[in-house]
C-alpha cells in the first residue's frame, strides 16, 4: 500500500523541520520545500531517506513568485503521484514600520504569507479530495492583535486566517482545512531579554513553547481529528485566552 504523502513548505528549519520529522515518524512520505536553506533541507532529506528508503524528496522554489506556483505544485505531486496533506508553513517575517513601506515589500509579504498558501490549496484541491486529505495553514496569534511595527506581517496572517475559514467551507466535505497559530515558540534572532520577559509575563504557562508543540498539534489535526475543520488552534501557553498587548 502506498504511504500517505505530506508536502510542507518551508520545511528545512524550525517549525517546518519539526513538523516534517514528526509526520515522517508516523509513516508519511514527505516532500520538503525550501527556498534558500539548501544545506539544511538536503541534510533533513538524507536523514529521512536513511531511516526509510525513498521516503523524502526535495522541491526548491521561491513561493513569492506566484506565477510559478502551478508548476511548483506539479513538481510536488509528481514526487509520489499523490498528495494527502498540504502544510503551508513558509512565511516572510520582518518589521515594516509605516515610514519604510513600499509596494515591493507589501507584495512580498502578501505573496508569501497569504496568496501562495491559497494558490497552492487551489492547485492541490483535486488531489487532496481523492484521499480525503487536509490542509494546515500556519498562522500567528498576531493575526488577531497586530504586532508593533509589523503591519504587513500581521495583515497577511489575518488574511490567511480568514482564508482558512473560507477554504474549509469551499473544499468540504472531501478536504478538511484548519489553522495553527503559534505564540512565543522560538524567539526572533535579535530579540532582547527585556522584550522576552515582557512577553513571558503575558503567558499563563510562563514559558516559551517548543517547535514540537506545533508539530504535535499539526499531527493531531492531520491524523486524529476527522471531524475538525475550519478551526484555528492557538498554541501559545494561554496567552490569547487572557489577553495580551499585541501592538
N, C-alpha and C positions, 0 to 999 in steps of 0.2 A: 504494500500500500504506500502511495506517495505521502511524504511528510507534508504537514501544513507549512506554508511559506509566509514569512513576515518581511515587509520592507520597512526599514527605519531610516528616515532622513536624518542627517547629522549624527551618524552612528559611531563615529570614530573615538569620541571622548565623552567624559562627563555623563550626563543623564542618558544620552543615546547609547553609549557603550554599556552602561549598567543594564539598560533595558534589553539590549541585544544579547548580553550574556545570560540574563535570566530566561528569556524565551528560548535561546539555544539549549539551555539546560533542561527545558521542558520538551525538547524534541523537535522544535521548529527548525526548518532551514531558513537562513537569514540572508537577505540582500542588504548589504551595508552601503549606505550612501555617504560620500564625503565630498567636500569641495576642495579644500587646500591641505587638510591634515592627512596626507597620503601615508606617511610612515606609520602613524597610529592606526589607520584603517587597515593597512596591509598586515600589521602585527596582529590585530584582533582577528582578521580573517584567517590568517595562518593558524592561530591558536584554535579557532573553531574547527578548522579542517583537520588538524592533528587529532582532535578529540573525536571527530566523526567525519569520515571522508565525504567530500563534496557537499558539505552542509552550510557553506557560506560563500557568497560571491560579492564582488565589489562593483559599484557603479559610481563613477565620478561625474559631477555636474555642478554647475552654478545655477541654483534654483531661482536666482533673481532674473535669469534670462527666461522670461515667461514663454517666449515663442518656441523654446527648445523642450518644454516640459512634456509634450506629447511623445516626442522621440525618447526622452528620458524614461517615461513610463513604459514604453515598448521595450526598452532595454531591460527594465526591471522584470517585466512579465516573461521575457524570453529566457531569463536565467533558469527558471524551473518550469515554465509553462503553466503556472497557476499563481494565484495570489489570494491569501486568506485574511491577511492583516496589513493595513496601512497605518503606520505611525508617523505623523507629521511632527517631528521633533526639532528639525533645523530652524533656527531663527537668528535674526540680527539683533544685537543689543548694544547700544551705546547712547550716551546722553545727547539730547538735541534741544538745548535751550532755544527759546524763540528767536533770539538775535542771531543764531547760527543757522537757522533753517534755510534749506534750498530745495528746489524741485528735485534735484538728483537724490538728495538724502531722503526726501519723502517717498520717492518712487522705490528706492532701495528697500526701505523699511517695510512698506506696504506689500511690495512684491514678495519679499522673503517670508514675512510673518503672517500674511493673510491671503494674498492672491495665490501663491504657489500651493498651499495646502488645499484650497478649494479646487484649483485646476487639477491637481493630482487626484483628488477624490472623484472628480467628474470622469477622468480618464480610466480610473480603476474600478468604477462602479459596476460595470458589467461582469468583470472577472470576479469581484468580491461577491456579487449576488449568486454566482454559481455554487459557492461553498458556504452560503450564509455567513459571510465574513463580517469584519468590523473595521472601523476607523477610530483611531485615538488621536486627538489633537492636543498637543502640549500648549497650554495657555499660560496664565500667570495670575496670581492674586491681584496684581496691579491692573488687570483688565477692569476691575471693579472700582478701585481707588487709584488714580494715576500717581506714578512715581515722579517726584520733583525733577524737573529738567529733562524728563523723558517723554515728552508729549507724543512723539510719533510712535515710540515703542508701546506706550500704554494704549494709544488709539488703535494700533494694529492688533494688539492682543484682544481688545474689546471687540474688534471686528471678527476675529477668529472665534471668539466665544459665541457671538451671535450666529455665525456661520455654522457652528457645531449644532446648534438647535435647529437651524433651517435644514441642514443636511439630514439630521435624524428623521425629520418629517418627510423629506422627499425620497430618501433611499429605503425607508422601511417598506415592506416587512422583511426583505431579504438581507439588508445590511444594517447593522447597528452602528451608531455614531455617538461617541462620548468624548469628554474632555477631562484632562487632569491639569489642575492649576497649582504649580509648586509655589511654596512660600520661600522662606530662607533655607535653601538646601546647600548651595555652595556659595561662599562669599565671592563677590567680584574681586578680581586680582588687585585692584587699587584701593579696596575698602580699608578704612582705618578702625582701630579698636573702639574709638568713641562711637562711631556710627554703628558698629556691630552691637555694642552694648545697648544702644538706643533701640535697635530692632529687637534684640532679645528681651527687652523689658516689656514688649508688646505681645510676647508669645506665652500663653499659659503653661506650656511644657518647658519653657525657659531654656531652650537649646535649639541649635541649628539642626535641620534634618540631614538625611543622608541620601545619596543617589539611589540606594537600594529601596528607600521608602517609595520613591517614584516608580521604580521598576516593578516592585511588588503590587502597587496599585494598578499599573497598566496590565500586568499579568492576570490580576483578578478580573478586570473588565474584559479582557480578551477571552479567558478560558472558563470563568466561573460565574458569569453574570448574563445569561442568555435573555433575561427579561429586563435588562437595564439598557436604555437608550435615551439619548437626549439629555444626559446629565453631565454636570461639570463638578468634579470632586476636588475640593481644596485639600492639598496635603501640606499643611502649614502649622502644625502644632497647636491649632485652635486660634490662630491669630485673627482670621476673619470673623470667627464666632463672637469675639469680644470687642471687635472694633480696633482699628489701627489708623494711624495718621495718614497713610498714603503720601500725598504730597506734603 
